[in-house]
């Protein structure tokens, strides 16, 4: 491994670490504010972080005489991505109220397996090995979620699974629009859409108080500035010049880190059955990313 590849890998790993610990921030934040309030606040913080970046990049392009990306594609793509990301974030926040950080991290990571499944509807070829990975992931999900020995998912698990499904759709939408526009600007627009949708539902369904927001300032700032702002930026920087399969494999480590974060910071232990489920899900995540698969992430 050369020095450049090592540096890019470390940047991607830092993004995965930030996202993994964000599950703790989301869990703690829900002790003070409602899900829509948290989603709104984190996206406002993310915008505050990204807007100076976008402004500086535009000034740099203007000095270099470079053309701006298509405004129509940027707005349309940002709205589509924002709606998907808002739905996924809201489902994730609701799920965090009823499940542990570790389980939420692993179930959310199911989106990497669901992407090739959803790709079938876009007439993408899917090999037998992908279905083997899906079967392994489903088995792991059963062990992880069916802790009472019945065939019913718990409320939090259903919400997080729905979040994973919408995240998979979000990846496909991003894959379509990201080659057409600047990635940071696309993130900025989708965060703005999130903030608007979150504000509307927050005012309609919740009663946000400034005292509660101030009490939850640390989880909100972490989730907004680091998880959304810095995390997405690290992903964009780290993937430059990297094999996308290797990059997505490194980023999928967020699920492992979420378990470690829950254990270290919240003292949330998993049973042997749940750990076995985690192992199966993570194995499926790795298998579906290895070279030789017919479908890569985001297609």
C-alpha positions in Angstrom: 0.0 0.0 0.0 1.5 3.3 -1.1 1.5 6.5 1.0 -1.4 8.1 -0.9 -3.6 5.0 -0.7 -2.9 4.8 3.1 -3.8 8.4 3.6 -7.1 8.1 1.6 -7.9 4.9 3.6 -7.4 6.7 6.9 -9.6 9.6 5.8 -12.4 7.1 4.9 -11.9 5.3 8.2 -12.3 8.6 10.0 -15.6 9.2 8.2 -16.7 5.7 9.3 -15.7 6.4 12.9 -17.5 9.7 12.9 -20.7 8.1 11.6 -20.4 5.2 14.0 -20.2 7.4 17.1 -23.0 9.5 15.7 -25.4 6.8 16.7 -24.5 7.6 20.3 -25.1 11.3 19.7 -28.5 10.5 18.2 -29.5 8.3 21.1 -28.4 10.8 23.7 -30.1 13.7 21.9 -33.4 11.9 22.0 -33.4 12.3 25.8 -34.0 16.0 25.3 -35.8 16.7 22.1 -38.1 15.0 19.6 -37.0 13.3 16.4 -38.1 16.1 14.1 -36.5 18.7 16.3 -33.2 16.8 16.3 -33.2 16.3 12.6 -34.0 20.0 12.0 -31.3 21.2 14.4 -28.5 18.9 13.0 -29.2 19.9 9.4 -29.1 23.6 10.3 -25.7 23.0 11.9 -24.6 21.0 8.8 -25.6 23.9 6.6 -23.6 26.3 8.8 -20.5 24.1 8.3 -20.9 23.5 4.5 -22.0 26.9 3.3 -18.6 28.6 3.9 -17.0 25.6 2.1 -19.3 26.1 -0.9 -18.7 29.8 -1.0 -15.0 29.4 -1.0 -15.1 26.7 -3.7 -17.2 28.9 -5.9 -14.8 31.8 -5.5 -12.0 29.4 -6.4 -13.8 28.2 -9.5 -14.6 31.8 -10.6 -10.9 32.7 -10.3 -9.9 29.7 -12.4 -12.6 30.4 -15.0 -14.3 27.1 -14.4 -18.0 26.6 -15.3 -20.5 26.0 -12.6 -22.5 22.8 -12.5 -26.1 22.8 -13.9 -28.4 24.7 -11.6 -31.4 22.6 -12.6 -29.7 19.3 -11.9 -28.4 20.6 -8.6 -31.8 21.8 -7.4 -33.7 18.8 -8.7 -31.1 16.3 -7.4 -30.8 18.1 -4.1 -34.6 18.0 -3.5 -34.8 14.3 -4.4 -31.8 13.4 -2.3 -33.1 15.6 0.6 -36.5 14.0 0.6 -34.9 10.5 0.8 -32.4 11.5 3.4 -35.1 13.2 5.5 -37.3 10.1 5.5 -34.3 7.9 6.4 -33.2 10.3 9.2 -36.6 10.6 10.7 -37.1 6.8 10.7 -33.7 6.4 12.2 -34.4 8.9 15.0 -37.7 7.3 15.9 -36.0 3.9 15.9 -33.3 5.1 18.2 -35.9 5.7 20.9 -36.7 1.9 21.1 -33.4 0.1 20.3 -29.8 0.1 21.2 -27.0 1.9 19.4 -25.3 -1.3 18.3 -28.5 -2.8 16.8 -29.3 0.5 15.1 -25.9 0.7 13.5 -26.0 -2.9 12.1 -29.5 -2.7 10.9 -28.9 0.6 9.2 -25.8 -0.9 7.5 -28.3 -3.3 5.7 -28.6 -0.5 3.1 -25.4 -1.8 1.5 -27.0 -5.1 0.8 -30.4 -3.6 -0.2 -28.8 -1.4 -2.9 -28.2 -4.3 -5.4 -31.7 -5.7 -4.6 -33.3 -2.3 -5.5 -31.1 -2.2 -8.5 -33.1 -5.0 -10.0 -35.9 -2.5 -10.6 -33.5 -0.4 -12.6 -32.8 -3.5 -14.8 -29.3 -4.1 -13.2 -28.0 -7.6 -13.3 -27.7 -9.4 -10.0 -25.5 -12.5 -9.5 -26.2 -15.5 -7.4 -23.5 -14.4 -4.9 -25.5 -11.2 -4.1 -28.5 -13.3 -3.2 -26.3 -15.4 -0.9 -25.2 -12.2 0.8 -28.8 -11.1 1.2 -29.8 -14.5 2.7 -27.0 -14.2 5.2 -28.0 -10.7 6.1 -31.6 -11.7 6.6 -30.5 -14.6 8.9 -28.3 -12.1 10.9 -31.2 -9.7 11.1 -33.4 -12.4 12.5 -30.9 -13.3 15.2 -30.3 -9.6 16.0 -33.9 -8.5 16.2 -36.0 -11.5 17.2 -34.7 -11.6 20.7 -38.0 -12.8 22.2 -38.1 -16.0 20.1 -41.1 -14.8 18.1 -41.5 -13.7 14.5 -42.3 -10.0 15.3 -39.8 -7.2 14.8 -39.7 -4.7 17.7 -40.9 -1.2 17.0 -37.4 0.3 16.9 -36.1 -2.4 14.7 -38.9 -1.9 12.1 -38.1 1.8 12.0 -34.4 1.3 11.6 -35.0 -1.3 8.9 -37.2 1.2 7.1 -34.4 3.7 7.4 -32.0 1.2 5.8 -34.4 0.8 2.9 -34.7 4.5 2.3 -31.0 5.0 2.6 -30.6 2.4 -0.1 -32.9 4.4 -2.3 -30.9 7.5 -1.4 -27.7 5.9 -2.6 -29.3 5.2 -6.0 -30.5 8.7 -6.3 -27.1 10.2 -5.3 -25.4 7.8 -7.8 -27.6 9.3 -10.5 -27.0 13.0 -9.7 -23.5 13.1 -8.3 -21.7 12.9 -11.7 -23.8 15.9 -12.9 -23.1 18.4 -10.1 -20.6 19.3 -7.4 -20.8 16.8 -4.5 -20.6 19.4 -1.7 -23.2 21.6 -3.2 -25.5 18.6 -3.6 -25.0 17.8 0.1 -25.7 21.5 0.9 -29.1 21.5 -1.0 -30.2 18.2 0.5 -29.4 19.5 4.0 -31.5 22.6 3.3 -34.4 20.4 2.2 -34.0 18.4 5.3 -34.0 21.5 7.5 -37.2 22.8 5.8 -39.1 19.5 6.0 -37.9 19.0 9.6 -39.0 22.5 10.6 -42.5 22.0 9.2 -43.1 18.7 11.0 -41.4 19.9 14.1 -43.8 22.9 14.4 -46.8 20.7 13.6 -46.1 17.6 15.7 -43.7 18.7 18.5 -43.3 21.5 20.9 -39.6 22.5 20.7 -38.2 24.6 23.5 -35.0 26.5 23.5 -34.1 25.0 26.9 -34.3 21.5 25.5 -32.2 22.4 22.5 -29.5 24.0 24.7 -29.5 20.8 26.8 -28.9 18.7 23.7 -26.4 21.1 22.1 -23.5 18.6 22.2 -25.2 15.7 20.4 -26.8 18.1 18.0 -23.4 19.8 17.2 -21.7 16.4 16.8 -24.4 15.0 14.5 -24.7 18.2 12.5 -21.1 19.5 12.3 -19.2 16.2 12.4 -21.5 13.4 11.2 -23.2 15.4 8.4 -20.7 18.2 7.6 -17.3 16.7 8.2 -18.3 13.1 7.6 -19.7 13.7 4.1 -16.7 15.9 3.3 -14.2 13.2 4.4 -16.1 10.7 2.2 -15.8 13.0 -0.8 -12.1 13.7 -0.2 -11.2 10.1 0.8 -12.9 8.5 -2.3 -10.8 10.5 -4.7 -8.4 8.1 -6.5 -9.7 5.1 -4.5 -11.2 1.9 -5.8 -15.0 2.4 -5.0 -15.3 -1.1 -3.7 -12.4 -0.6 -1.2 -13.8 2.8 -0.2 -17.3 1.5 0.5 -15.9 -1.5 2.4 -13.9 0.9 4.7 -17.0 3.1 5.2 -19.1 0.1 6.1 -17.0 -0.2 9.3 -19.4 2.4 10.8 -21.6 -0.5 11.8 -18.8 -2.1 13.9 -17.8 1.3 15.4 -21.5 1.9 16.4 -21.4 -1.2 18.5 -18.1 -0.3 20.1 -19.4 3.2 20.7 -22.6 1.9 22.4 -20.4 -0.4 24.6 -17.9 2.2 25.5 -20.1 5.2 26.1 -23.6 3.9 26.9 -22.6 0.5 28.4 -25.0 -1.3 26.0 -24.0 -4.9 25.8 -25.3 -7.4 23.2 -26.2 -11.0 24.0 -24.4 -13.9 22.3 -27.4 -14.4 20.0 -27.3 -10.7 19.0 -23.5 -10.8 18.5 -24.0 -13.8 16.1 -26.5 -11.8 14.2 -24.1 -8.8 14.0 -21.4 -11.1 12.6 -23.7 -12.5 9.9 -24.9 -9.0 8.9 -21.4 -7.7 8.8 -20.2 -10.7 6.8 -22.9 -10.0 4.2 -21.9 -6.4 4.1 -18.3 -7.3 3.4 -19.2 -10.0 0.8 -21.4 -7.8 -1.3 -18.6 -5.3 -1.5 -15.8 -7.6 -2.6 -14.4 -7.5 -6.2 -16.1 -9.8 -8.7 -19.7 -8.9 -7.7 -21.9 -7.9 -10.6 -23.3 -4.8 -8.9 -21.2 -2.2 -7.1 -22.4 0.2 -4.5 -24.7 2.8 -5.9 -25.8 1.0 -9.0 
